[in-house]
Amino acid sequence: MDALPEPYRRTAKAYQRYLLQSAGYVDGDTLVTMFSDFADLWERAVADQTPVRGVVGEDPAGFADEFAAAYTGRQWLDKERERLSAVVAEAEREQSR
């Protein structure tokens, strides 16, 4: 993405940061695939001279969230969900004794 012309580079890097923070994937293969596809998207936008807004639409965060949702992989939140479920299950066992 460093080779993209402005303003695509700046925008793509902002999305990269957002996706790293919000997508929460801990699976390296998923991250590599997602960011490779993401770079391809921006390279195509440059080649087609698609305006930035034409790529991301009217809801920039919504675009990023939908982009990330297209990928499957283990997320950090999965581990937290498992922990929460384990605590509730343990509490239930304790109460049924």
N, C-alpha and C positions, 0 to 999 in steps of 0.2 A: 504494500500500500504506500510505501515511501516514494515510489516512482509515480504515483498519481499526480496530475496537475491540481493546483488549487482551483476552486475551493473543495474539490472532491477529496483530496488528501486530508484536509482538516476535518471534514465531515466524517469520513470513514474512520479516522482515528478516534473521534469522539464516540462513534458507535462502537468501536472496538472496546473502548474503556467501559462504556455502558454495558455491553454484553458480558464482559468479564465480571462485572459487579452483579448484574441482575440475573443472568442465565444460571449461574451457580453450578455448572457442570464440573464434576471432578474426574470424569472419564477423559483421559488425554486423547483417545481416538476421536471422540465426539467433538472435542474442541478443535482438533486439527482439521477435521472435515468441515465443521461449521465455518471456521475462519478462512479456509481455502475457498469455499463456496462464496463467502462474503467478499473476498478479494476479487473473485471472478465477476460478481455482480457489479462492483464498482468499475472494474476494467471495461465491462460491456457498456456501462453507462457513459464512460468517457468516449469509447469508440463510437457509440450511437449519438453522442452529444445530447444525452438526456439530462435535463436540468436536475439539480439535486432534489428539488421538491417533487419532480416527476418520479424519482426513485423512492423517496420516503413518504410521500403523501402529506396529508394535512395533520397527521398525528405522529410525530417523530418517535415518541416512546412506544406507541402502539405498533409501529412498524418493526421496531427492534424486538419487542416482545413476541410478535407473531413470527418473525424470522427465527428466533431461538426456539419457539415452540415446535417448529417443524423437525427438530432433531430430538432423538431419544438418547439417553445416557444417564448414568448415575449422577444425581445432583447432591450437593451438600445438604439440602433440605430433606432428602430421603433419609439420611442418617438421623436427623433430628426427629422426623416423623416416627422412625423405628424406636428411638429412645422414649418418646412420649407414649407410644403404644405399650411399650414394656412397663413403664411406670404405672400406667392405668391398669394393666393386666395384673401386676404385682399387688396393687391396692385392692383390686377385686378379689384376688386369692386371699389376702389377709382378712378381708371383711367376711368371707364365706367360711372362715374357720370357726 
